[in-house]
Amino acid sequence: MVEHDMREIDVREIGDRIREMAVEVSWNLGTAERECLRRLSEEEESPLGRKILSAIVSNFEIAAAERRPLCQDTGLAVVFLEIGQNVRLVGGSLLDAVNAGVRTAYRDALLRMSVLNDPLLRANTKDNTPAIVHIEIVPGDRVRILFGAKGGGCENMSRSAMLNPSDGKRGVVEFVTRAVQEASANPCPPVVVGVGLGGTFEKAAILAKKALFRPLGKPNSQLHLADLERELLDSINRTGVGPMGMGGTRTAMAVHVEAFPCHIASLPVAVNLDCHSHRHMEAEI
């Protein structure tokens, strides 16, 4: 490809966009999330559950009005970058630019620094970096940025398994439902459930994570997976976990399933949960 077919994008522009997104998601819950939580507060059958959901609604209204964090756990920055193959990145290191955006956002907005330099030594990096970055090369000349702030309580409830192919759909439903039920109050339900199916051990986990970034409640374009999402949502809401694990009929806001081809001998499945403060944004450059 000749050079004039390439579009140059300065990595600092990507970093600046991430800085803006990181600040906004900390206090501004998305429209779909707000509408969903209001609807769940009306549908919940448990009196205590309705009271909890009402408090959650008040929380996101106050956060937006006062530009204060939705939660004291302002999260670990998770970034998916879909980079067009006709893009030429200039201006320095892409990862350095991403981390500079996160660092500036968390410092200037006075957000909690939650990242440790080593899982065993456990010294705080004091700037909430490094971010977790996933990069994918796609057709085109644009960069799509998916940003999420992932709290520790919900992330700790992640689960994965290599099911037997004979377990089939029933095995997947049982595994995902059990993961949410055993998580109970820890991920601060009502939760958003990301499910990854297929690929390999690590691919299923990445699919589950990225599934959380789909617009809330938007069904998978493949009908059999959209049917699975509806079945899982019903199964999860029948566990009785309820809002904040205090019992009720509304344990999940949505279930998003993403799938990928897999080996004939495998049925990988991964579950990644997000709390009711479902903080994510999308941008394109």
Residue pairs with C-beta under 8 A, 6 or more apart in sequence:
1 86
3 88
5 86
6 86
6 87
6 88
6 141
7 84
7 86
7 87
7 88
7 141
8 87
8 88
8 89
8 90
9 87
9 88
9 89
9 90
9 143
9 285
10 89
10 90
10 91
11 89
11 90
11 91
11 92
11 93
11 94
11 96
11 97
12 91
12 92
12 97
12 100
13 285
14 81
14 94
14 97
14 98
14 101
14 143
14 145
14 285
15 97
15 98
15 99
15 100
15 101
16 101
17 101
17 145
17 283
17 285
18 77
18 79
18 98
18 101
18 102
18 105
18 145
18 147
19 100
19 101
19 102
19 104
19 105
20 105
21 145
21 147
21 281
21 283
22 77
22 101
22 102
22 105
22 106
22 109
22 111
22 147
22 149
23 105
23 108
23 109
23 111
24 281
25 147
25 148
25 149
25 279
25 280
25 281
26 69
26 70
26 74
26 109
26 111
26 149
26 279
27 63
27 64
27 66
27 67
27 68
27 69
27 70
28 63
28 64
29 60
29 63
29 64
29 70
29 277
29 278
29 279
30 216
30 278
30 280
30 281
32 215
32 216
32 217
33 60
33 216
33 253
33 276
33 278
34 57
34 60
36 216
36 217
36 253
36 254
37 53
37 56
37 57
37 60
37 190
37 253
37 276
38 57
40 53
40 190
40 243
40 250
40 253
41 50
41 53
41 54
41 56
41 57
43 249
43 250
44 50
44 53
44 242
44 243
44 248
44 249
44 250
45 248
45 249
46 242
46 243
46 246
46 247
46 248
46 249
48 242
48 243
48 246
48 247
48 248
49 242
49 243
49 246
49 247
49 248
49 249
49 250
52 243
52 244
52 246
52 248
53 190
53 243
53 250
56 243
56 276
59 70
60 70
60 277
62 68
63 69
63 70
69 111
69 112
70 277
70 279
71 151
71 275
71 277
72 112
73 112
73 114
73 151
73 152
73 153
74 106
74 111
74 112
74 114
74 128
74 149
75 114
75 148
75 149
75 150
75 151
75 152
75 279
76 114
76 115
76 128
76 131
76 132
76 149
76 150
76 151
76 152
76 155
77 102
77 128
77 129
77 131
77 132
77 147
77 148
77 149
77 150
78 131
78 132
78 134
78 147
78 148
78 149
78 150
78 209
79 98
79 131
79 132
79 133
79 134
79 145
79 146
79 147
79 148
80 133
80 134
80 136
80 144
80 145
80 146
80 210
80 213
81 94
81 98
81 133
81 134
81 135
81 136
81 143
81 144
81 145
81 146
82 136
82 138
82 143
82 144
82 146
83 89
83 135
83 136
83 137
83 138
83 143
84 137
84 138
84 139
84 140
84 141
84 142
84 143
85 137
85 138
85 139
85 140
86 139
86 140
86 141
87 140
87 141
87 142
87 143
91 97
94 135
95 130
95 133
98 131
98 133
99 129
99 130
99 131
102 127
102 128
102 129
102 131
103 127
103 128
103 129
105 111
106 112
106 113
106 127
106 128
107 127
111 128
112 128
113 124
113 125
113 126
113 127
113 128
114 128
114 152
115 124
115 125
115 127
115 128
115 129
115 130
116 122
116 123
116 124
116 125
117 123
117 124
117 125
132 150
134 206
134 209
134 210
138 144
142 284
142 285
143 284
143 285
144 282
144 283
144 284
145 282
145 283
145 284
145 285
146 210
146 213
146 280
146 281
146 282
147 280
147 281
147 282
147 283
148 212
148 213
148 274
148 279
148 280
148 281
149 279
149 280
150 274
151 188
151 274
151 275
151 277
153 186
153 187
153 188
153 275
154 186
154 187
154 188
154 191
154 273
154 274
154 275
155 272
155 273
156 186
156 187
157 179
157 182
157 183
157 186
157 187
157 273
158 205
158 208
158 270
158 271
158 272
158 273
159 175
159 179
159 270
159 271
160 201
160 204
160 205
160 208
160 268
160 269
160 270
160 271
161 175
161 268
161 269
161 270
162 201
162 266
162 267
162 268
163 171
163 172
163 175
163 267
163 268
163 269
164 171
164 267
165 264
165 265
165 266
165 267
167 267
168 267
169 228
171 267
172 195
172 197
172 228
172 267
172 269
173 228
173 231
173 232
173 235
175 269
175 271
176 193
176 195
176 232
176 235
176 236
176 255
176 269
176 271
177 232
177 235
177 236
177 239
179 271
179 273
180 189
180 191
180 193
180 236
180 239
180 241
180 251
180 252
180 271
180 273
181 236
181 239
181 241
183 189
183 191
183 241
183 273
184 241
184 245
185 241
185 244
185 245
185 246
186 245
187 273
187 274
187 275
188 244
188 275
188 276
188 277
189 241
189 242
189 243
189 244
189 245
189 251
189 252
189 275
189 276
190 243
190 250
190 251
190 252
190 253
190 276
191 251
191 252
191 253
191 273
191 274
191 275
191 276
192 212
192 216
192 252
192 253
192 254
192 255
192 256
192 273
192 274
192 275
192 278
193 232
193 233
193 236
193 252
193 254
193 255
193 256
193 271
193 272
193 273
194 207
194 208
194 209
194 210
194 211
194 212
194 256
194 258
194 271
194 272
194 273
194 274
195 207
195 208
195 211
195 232
195 255
195 256
195 257
195 258
195 269
195 270
195 271
195 272
196 203
196 204
196 205
196 206
196 207
196 208
196 209
196 210
196 211
196 257
196 258
196 259
196 260
196 268
196 269
196 270
196 272
197 204
197 207
197 257
197 258
197 259
197 260
197 262
197 267
197 268
197 269
198 204
198 207
198 259
198 260
198 261
198 262
198 266
198 267
198 268
199 206
199 207
199 260
199 261
199 262
199 268
200 262
200 263
200 266
200 268
201 268
203 260
203 268
204 260
204 268
204 269
204 270
205 270
205 272
207 258
207 259
207 260
207 270
208 258
208 270
208 271
208 272
209 272
210 258
211 256
211 257
211 258
211 272
212 256
212 272
212 274
212 278
212 280
213 280
213 282
214 256
214 258
216 253
216 254
216 278
217 253
217 254
218 256
219 225
219 226
219 229
219 230
220 226
220 228
220 229
220 256
220 257
220 258
220 259
222 259
225 257
225 258
225 259
228 257
229 254
229 255
229 256
229 257
230 255
232 255
232 257
233 252
233 254
233 255
236 251
236 252
236 255
237 249
237 250
237 251
237 252
238 249
239 251
240 247
240 248
240 249
240 251
241 247
241 248
241 251
242 248
242 249
242 250
242 251
243 250
243 251
253 276
253 278
262 268
